[in-house]
Amino acid sequence: MNKLKNLLLYDASNYIHIVILVVLYYISRTTYIGWVLLVPEVVFLFKKSKNILVYALIIIALINIRIIVNERNSSRIDFPINGKVQEVYDDHFILRSNINYLCYYDHIEELKPGMIIEITGTYIDTDTYNIIHTFDYDLFLKSKNISQVVNVIESTTIKNTFSFYIIKYKINDYINNNFEQQTASFLKLFVLGDNELDDHLYQSTTKLGITHLFAVSGMHIAIIIGFLRNSLKRFNITKESSSYIIIIFLVFLNIITGFKVSIIRASCLVFGITINRRMNLILTRTDILAFIFIIFLLINPYSIYSLGFQLSFLISISIIMGDYLFKDDNQIKSLLKITLLATAISSPITLEVNNEIGLIFLLSNLFFILFVSYIFLPSSYFVIFIPKFSDVYAFIINIFIKATEVFLKINQVVEFNFPTIIHKLLFYFCIYMLIATYKNTKKMILYVILLIAICLGSLYLNYPTNRFVRFLDVFQGDAIHIHDNKCDMLIDTGDYDNYDNLIHYLKGNNTYEIDILLITHFHSDHYGELEDLINNLNIKKIYLNSDYQGITNYQVIDEGYCFECGTSKFQVLSANTSDENENNNSIVLYGLIGGNKYLFTGDIEAEVEREIVDKYNLSIDVLKVAHHGSNTSSIENFINETSGEIAIISVGKNNSYDLPNKNVLKLLETYDYQAFRTDESGSITIYYCEILDLSIIELYQKQKRNRYILWNV
């Protein structure tokens, strides 16, 4: 024990470098920039602290082993499946077996935590669009330690056993039975950590930048612990006894909140500080936080991808490292500084999700943090024990809602995001340097100017090059983004999408205006997101192949119509042939982009392909293969006459149509096309680098490093 203690003391205050190295390793798994930053950190540790480097490498190796084991164990097994019910929600529950299952069930009222059950059902695919700035559902599930999603058809109870989750379940049931719906939703929020607020109120808090108040976190725990310590002190309870009481309370709080990341992190920090003081380890709070961080990742290596995990650790470590900025200030001034620091540190993460920020976040946070700390949170615990005061609590809720409405009226929301990891890293560098040079006015001004330049660069240098064509992975559908200098054009939108991935992709790149939106034809996999795009973005021009009742201010275009987007030029070769088969009514578009000739074919079939070959002498470079590679299209004469180099097939992974057709792939190979498929390569982008006079093909897949292929060199 003494040897371990001495070893810990030897490297005290340096353990944060393990966290830095591990984080850089995670970044390097998906981007080459991670390697650029990882190598200098390794060299630095090799020279300054070999022990820390060895520890970090061992931990990275263990994390890799955990990832491999998790991947092997997460494969699907045959039904029936036996397991123990953990948490139960309104329409789904978590089943613990050899792995964790997220189970949707129509008769959820039959289940309680602790039940051992046998289920039969069907697996639900959790594939995610391989598009940057979009929600990764598969990774989200892994971060929650869930390996498979199941639609339960039948459930049979084998026996009942005890589970800590039953305590939360009983409290939840008690709240539902004793309070009105709105009151119950706020009590669950502040006591159980479950957000069941209506969407309108939640969106309002997002615009005001106060959603962090709706997650039971370190701030809430600090308030509760402060209240407990003051109360115990008044009863002359010793510090040692108070520490034990607080630890017992934190254990109970973890149980009733379902062991949420932010609660566990804050609780472990309190435990760590207590142990550190008792054993005289003289470890810093950043050291303790580093140990907690590592333990989390060793338990679940995917927890680092959880939004709550990222915000919880990032904000905590920033406040700990920057505590000298506000330790001598009064409460209001200190609160303002902490809010500003926390907002700045968290903004690259929250902007990636929300794509907007309210400009009065300082004022709104000052009011609502004080309101929650001194009124809302204490009254939540009070009223849950004494329901007779629920009317008073309802009045407090009403004040809260009215206050959000008042702040919303004076709030100005700015849509913004840091579009690339380079923008994000430069932003964090500036924030770090601002903290480090807090008392040096000249240097602070310099870094503020640099910070403004980074924000402006995020708006105006939001894409890697001035011109590109991107075939977006929208599963079994088409969506093509053409960017030429200041012009943005979309060809089709993909199918209906509850996650609004196309909108998040565009807003994530600070693109809020589409110059041209062209719908090739009216099949849902090509125009499904049309109305959502119109409602969320400024669309200047809409080109359709025929009239559509759902919208106004559009133009029906016919064969021969020409238009431009930036310096790129387009001509319609076919449109609305009055065929009963809507595929053959697709707008076929010939484009000259970056010196290359493109043919965008929609879903045309053999008949239209023959007509195009007969009418036009086509010689192209890039072919968007018609109808997702179906054998109803891509006839040999058409493929031969177009004589291109690159063929793009937009197709869904494991689709029920078994596309692309094998004969079509063989035909493309016969005529020397290099075929790229969205189901295998994700989103496919052809960049035009004018300075270097070359074209680069980028293949983007989530959780993989991008692949690049030089073309036309």
N, C-alpha and C positions, 0 to 999 in steps of 0.2 A: 504493500500500500504506500509506504514512504517513497519507494522507488518511482512509482507512478506519479506521486505528488511532486517529486523533484523534477521529473520529466515535464510535467505540465508547467511548472514554474519557469523552467528553462526557456520555454518558447512563449511565455505569456505575452499578450498583446499582439502576437503575430499570426494567430489562428485565422484571422480574417482573410489572410492570403490563401488559405485552403479554399474558402468560399469563392474568392476571385478566380482561382484556377479551375475549380469545378464549373463555375458559371461559363467561363471562357471555353471550357471543353464542350459544354452543351451547345454553345453558339457555333462552335467549329463543326458540329455534327450537321448543321444545315446551311452554313455559309462559309466561304473562304476567308472572310474578314476575321472570323473567330480564330483561325490559324495565325493570321497576321498579328493578332493581339496575344495569343497564347504563347508563342515562342519567346517574346521578350520577357513575359512573366516567369516562364520556366528558367530562362537565363538569369534573371534577377534573383530568384530564389536559390538557384544553384550557387551563386556567389555569396549571398547574404545569409541564407538559412536552409541548409541541406536537409535538416530534420523535417521542416515544414514541407519541402518538396517531396520527400519520401512519403510523408503522411498523405499528401494530396494525391499522389500517384496510386497509393494503395486504395484510397477511397474511390478514385475514378475506376480502378479495376473492379472493386466490389460493386459499384453502381452498374458497370457493364454486365457483370455476372447476373445481377438482379434483373436487368432488362432482358437478357437472354432467357433466363428461367421463366419470367413472366410471359414472354412471347410463346414459349413452348407450352406453357400450362393453359394459355387462353384459347386454345383450339376448341372447336365445337364438338360436343359429344352427343350421342343419341339420347332421345327422350325415352322413358321418364327420367327426371333429375330430382334427386333428394337434396334437401338443404334446410338451413335454419333461417327463418325470417328475421331480418334486422329492423330496418326502419320501414314504416308504413305511411304512405301519403294518400292524397285524394284519389289518384287513379293508377298508382304504381307502388311497388315495394322493392326492397333490396333483399335478395336471397343469397345467403352465404353457403357455398358448397365447396368444391375444390378451388373454385374461383368465385368472384362476386358477379351476380346477374342482376341487371335492371329489368324488372318484370312488370309489364302492363297487364292489368286484370280487371274485368268488368265487375267482379264481385269482391271488391277490395274490402268491403265491410266484414267479410268472413275471417279476415286475417288479423293477427296481433303479433307484435315482436316476441320472439322466443319459440314460436311454433316450429316444429319439425314437419315439413310437408313434402309431398311428392307432386311434381308438376309435369304436365305435357303441354306442348304448344309448338310454336314455330319461331325460328330465329329471324330477327329483323336486321337487315344490312345497315351498317353505319358509315358507308362510304361518304367521303367529303369532297366537294369541288376542289380541284387543285388550282385554286386561284388565290393570288396574294391578297391579303387584307380581308379574308373571309373566315367565317366561323369553322373551326375544325372540330366537328362533333366527336370523331373517333378519339382524338387526343384529349378532349374534355372528359370523356368517359374514363379514359385511362388515368387522368389526373385525380379522378374520384375513386380510383381502384376498382373500376367496373370493367369487366372483360367482354361481356356479351349482353345483348339486349334481346328479350324474349317477349312474345305475345302469348300469354298463358291462356290456354283453352280450358284446361281442367286442373283443379288443385284438390289434393286429398290430404287431410291432416293425419299425421301419424301419432304425434304426442305433443304436449306442451312442456316447455322448459323455461327456466329463468333467463332473462336477458336484461342488461342495463337499459336497453332501449325502451323497455316497457315503462320505465319511469317517465320518460319524455312523452310516450304515447298516452299515459294516464293523465298527465298534466294537460296535454293538448285536448284530450277528451273533456276534462274538467272545464277548461276555458270555453270550449264550444257549447257546453251545456249551461253555463252560468252567465254568459255575456252575449250582448248583441254582436252581429257580424263585424261591424267596423271596429268596435272596442276589442273584440277577440283578435282581429288581425294585428292591431298594434301591440297587444299583450304578447302574442306569439313572436312578434318581431323583436321586442326588447328583452323578453325573458327566455324564449326558446331559440331565438336566432333564425326563425323561419319567416321569410318575406312573402306574405299573402296579400299585399296591398294592391289596389286596383292599378291598372296600367297607366291611367292618366296621372295619378298622384306620383307614381314612380318616375314617369317621364319628366314631371315638373321638378322633382328633386335632382334628376340628372342634369337638367338645364341650369340649376342653381349650384351644382357641384357639391351637393351634400349627401349623396347616396351612401358615403362611408358611414354615416350615422345610422343607416339601416342594416348594418351588419354588426352583430355583437363582436367587439374586437378589443384590442388592447386599451383603447381609450375608455371603453365602458368598464373594463376590469379595473383600470386605474381609479376611476370614480368610485366604484364599489369598494375597492380595497381601502381607499382614503377614508370613506365613510365608516368602514368597519374598524379601522385603526383608531379613529377619533372616538368612536363609541366605546371600544374596549378600554381606551385610555381613561375615559371618564369613570369606568368601573374599577379602575386601579388594577387592571390585568397587566401582568408583566410582558415585556417585549417578546420573550421566548414563548410564552403561552399564546400571545397574540399571533405569532408566526404560525404556530401549529393550527390555530383556529382558522386562519386565512387559508392555509394549505388545504384543510379539510373542506372549506367552502369552495375553493377552486376545483377540487376533485368533483364535488357535487355539481358545480356549474358546468363542467365538461360533460357530465352524464346527462343533464337535462337539455343541453344544447346539441347533443348527438356528436360530441367530439369534433367540433369544427376546427379547422386549421388555425384560425386567428386566436381562438380561445386556448387551444393546446399550446401554441407558440407563446402567448402571453403568460400562461400558467407555468410553462417550463422555464421561462425567464425568471419568474419569481422564485421557483424552486432552485434554479441555478444560483441566483444571487444569495439565497439563504444558505445553500451548501458552501458556496464560496466563502461566505462570512464565517461559518462555523469551522471550516477546515483551514482558514487562513491561506487560501490558495492565491490570493491577490491577482486573480484573473480579472480582466476588464469585462465590461458588459458586452463589448463586441466579441470577445472570446466566447463568452457563454452563448451568445446568439449564433455564433459560428458552429458550435457544437450541436445546437438545436437544429440548425439548418441541415447539417450533415446527417443527423439521425433521421430526420424526415425523409431525406432522399434515399437513405439505405432501406427504409421501410417501404417506400413507394417512389422509385426513381422518376416517375412521371408527375409527381406532385409539383415539381418546379413549373409545370405548364399551367397550373391553376392560377386564375386571376387573383383569387384571395391570397394564395401563397406568395405570389410576387409582390403584391401591394403590402401585405403584412410585414414581410421581412425587409423590403426595400425602404419603406417609410420608417420602420423601427430603427434600422441601422443608421439611417440618415439623421434621425433626431438624436440618437445616442452620440454619434460622431460630431454633430453640430450643436451640442447642448450649450457650449460656451457662448453661442450667439444670443441666448435668451435667459441664461440662468440668473442674471442679476436684474432682470426686468420685472415690472409689476405684472399682475395676472393678465390684464387686457393686452398689453404690449407683447408679452410672451406668447399669448394665444394667437395673436396676429402673425407673429414671426413663424411659429410652428405651422400654422395653416398655410402660409406662403411657401414654406419649405416643403411641406407634405404635398401640396398641390403641384409644385414644380417637379418634385421627384417622381410623382405618380403620373404626371401628364402624358408622357409617351405611351404608357400602358392604357390609361383611361381614354385617351384620344383615339387609340387604335380601335377601341370598342364603340365609342360614342360619336367620334368624328366632329365633336363640337365642345365648346367651353363657354360658360357664362362669365361675363366680364366683372360681375359684382360678387365673385366667389368669396373674396375676403370679407365683405360686409355680411353676406348671407351665412358664411361659416361662423363668424363671430357671434351673430345672434342665435343661430340654431344650436351651436355647440353649448352655449350657456343655457339655452332653453332646455335642451335634452339633459345636460349634466345636472342641473339644479331642480328641474321640475318634472320633465317627461319620464326619465329613467327611474328616479326614486318613486314616483307615483305609480309606475307600472308594477313594481314589486309590492308596493303598499296595497294596491287595489286587488291584486291577485289573491291576497290573504283575507282582505275585507271587501267582498263584492258589493256591499251596501254603498260604497263610495263610487260606484261605476258611473253615476251621473256626473260627478265632479270630473272623473277621468274623461268622460265624453266631452265635457266642456274644454278640457285641455287639448283634446284631439282637434276640436273645432278651432281653437286658437292657432294650433299648428297649421291646419289647412288654410285658414284665412291668411296667415303670415306668408305661406308659400305663394298664395295668389298675389299678395301685395308685392313681394320681391320679384315675382315673374313679370309684373307690369313695368318695373323699372330696370329689369335685366336686359342686357343686349347679348344675344347668343352669336358667337363667331364659329363658323364651320372651318375646321382645320385639322390637319394630321401631319405627323412626320412620316413621309412616304417610304423611306428606306432605312435600313439599319444604320447606314452612315449618318443620316440626319439625326437619328436617335443618339448614337454614340457621341457625336459632336455636341449635341445638346447637354448630355450628361457631363461631358468634359467641362463645358462652360459653367454648369451649376457647381461642380466640384471646385473649380478654380475661384468662383465667386465666394464660396464658403471659406476656402483656404486664404483668400486675400481680403477678408472681411474688413480689416482696418486700414487697408491700402487703397485710398480713394482712386488714384490714377489707374491702378491695375483693375479695379472693379469697373471703372468706366470702360476700359478696353474690352473686358469680357462681356459687358452688357451690350456693347456695339457688336461684338462677335455673335452674341446670342440673337440679336435682332437680324443679323445677316443670315444666320442659320434658318430662322423662321421664314424670312423672305425667300431663301433658297428652296425651302420646302414647298412654297407656293408656286414659284416660277421655274425651278429646276426640279420638277417633280417626277420626271421620267429620265431614264439613263441616256436616251438619245432624243433628238428632235423629231425623228421619224421612225415609226415601226408599224408592223401589222401583227396583231396578237389574236390567235385562235384560242378562245377561252374554253376550259374544260367544264362544260355544263351538262355532263353525262350524255344522255341520248337526245341531243339537240344541237343547235348552232348558235353561237354568239361570237362575233368577230369585232375587235376594237382596232380601228385605224387612227393613228395619231400622226399628224403632219404639222409641225410647228405649233401654231395656236389653234388648229382645227382638230376636233375630235368627232369621229364618225363610228356609229355602231351598225353592223349588219346583223339583224336578228337579235333575240334576247334570251334564247333558251326557254325552257318550260316554266310553268308556275313554280314558285320557290318561296316557301314560308320563311326562309332565313334571309331573303333579299340579298343574296350573295353578289349579284351584279351591281346593285346600288352601293354596297359596302366596298366593293372593289374600286369603283369610280371615286367615291368620296374618300376612301383611304388614300387615293393618289391625288387628293385635292382637285378633283375634276367634278365640278358641280353644274357644268353646262355642256350639253351635247349639241354640236352644230348640225349634224345630220343623223337621223335615225331611220334606217331603211329596213322594212319588213319584207322578206322575199315572198312569203305566202302565209296563208292563215291556217296553219297547223300549230297546235299548242306548243310543240317543242321548238318553234321558231318565234312565236310572238307572245308567249305566256306571261312575260314580265312587262309587256308594253305599257299597260295602264299604271303599274307601280312606278315605272321610270318617269312617266309623265307627271305623276303626283309628287315625286321626290326630287326631280332635277329640272333644270331649265332646258327644254328641248326647242331648238330654233326651227328646224325643218323636219317634217316627217314624210317619208316617201313610202307609198303602199302600192301593191299590185292591183288593188280593187277597193271599192268603198267599204268603210267599216263604221258601224253605228256607235261603237263605244267611245269614240273620240271626235274632236273637231280640229280644224286647222291642219289638215293634211293634204297631200297632193298625190294623186294617182299618176304614176309614170308609165310610159309605154316604150316599146322598142324604138331605139334611136335617140332617146333622151340622154343628154350629156350634162355633167356637172363637175364641179371641182371641190376638193377639200385641201386647203393649203396649196401646195404645188402638185398634189396628186390629182390625176384626171380620170374620169369614169364615163363609160358609155353603156347603156342598156342594150343587150343583144336580144333579149326575149322577155316578155312579161304578159301575163294574163292572156293566154291563148284560147280562152273560153272553153277549155277542156273540162270535162266532168271530173277528171282526176286533178285535184288541187295541186298536187306535186308539179304537174306540167304547167301550172300557172305561175310558177316561181319566177321572180325577177332574176335574170342571169346578167351578171355585171362584169364587164371587162374593165380592168384598172391598170393604170400606169403609175407605179409607186416606187420612188427611189431608184428609177432606172430599170426596174423589173416589171414584167407584164404578168398580171394576175387574172384568173378567171374564177369568179365566185358563182357557184352553180345552183345554190339552194337545194331543192330536192328533185330537180328535173329527171325525167326518165328517158328511155331509149328514143322515143318519138321526137322529143325536143332536141336531144343531142344530134340526131340525124339532120334536123332542120338547120341547126347552127353550123354544122360542118358544111352543108350545102350552100349556105348563104355567105359564110365568112371564111377567109383564109387566115386561120388562127395559128399563131406561133407564140407560145407563152412560156413563162419561167415557173410560175407557181399555180397549181390547180387545187382548188378546194373540191375534193371528190364529192360528187352528187349523192344525195340520199344516204349519207353515212356509210357508204361502201356497199350498198345493196346491189344485187345482181340485176335489178330492174333498170339500173343505170350503168354508166361506164362501159359502153359497148366498145369493141376493139377499134373500130374506125375512128371513134371520137378520141380515144386515148392516143392513137397513132397520129392523128392530124394535129392535136394540140402540142405534142412533142415537147413537153415541159421537163423540168429537172426535179422539182419538189412537189409532192402530193400530200395534202393534209386531209386526214379523215377524222371528222368530229363524231365520236361514238362513245356510248356508255360502256363502262366496265361490266362484264358478265351480263350483257343485255339479253333479253328474252328472244330477240330476233336473230341471234347468232351472227351479228355483224361486227366487222366487215366480212363480206363473203370471200371465201378462200380463192375463188376463181378471179375475183376483182384484184386481190393482192398479187396473184401470179401474173395477171395481165399488166399491172403497173410495173412489176419487176422486169417483165419481158421488154417493155419499152423504156427501160432505164430510168424510171422515176424512183427517187428516194422517198419512201413513204414514211410519214410520221402520224401516229395515232394518239388522240387525246386520252384514250383509256390506258395507254402504256406510258406515254410521255408527259401527261398532264397538259397544262397550258403551253402552247407553242408560239414563240415570238420570233419574228424576223426583224432584227434591228439594223438600221442603216447608219453607219458611222462615217459621216462625210469627211471629217478631218483625216481619217486613216484610209478613206476610200475602200471600205470593205463592208461586208454584211455578216452578221453573226446570228446564228439560230440558237435561241435559248429554250431549254426544256425545263419547265418548273413543276415540281411535285412537292407537296407539303412534307416536312420532316426529312427532306433529302437535299443535298447540295445540288444547286442548279448545274445542268450540263450545258456546255457551249460547243458549237460546231461552226467553224469558219466556212463561209460560203461566198462564192464569187470573188475569191482573192486573186 
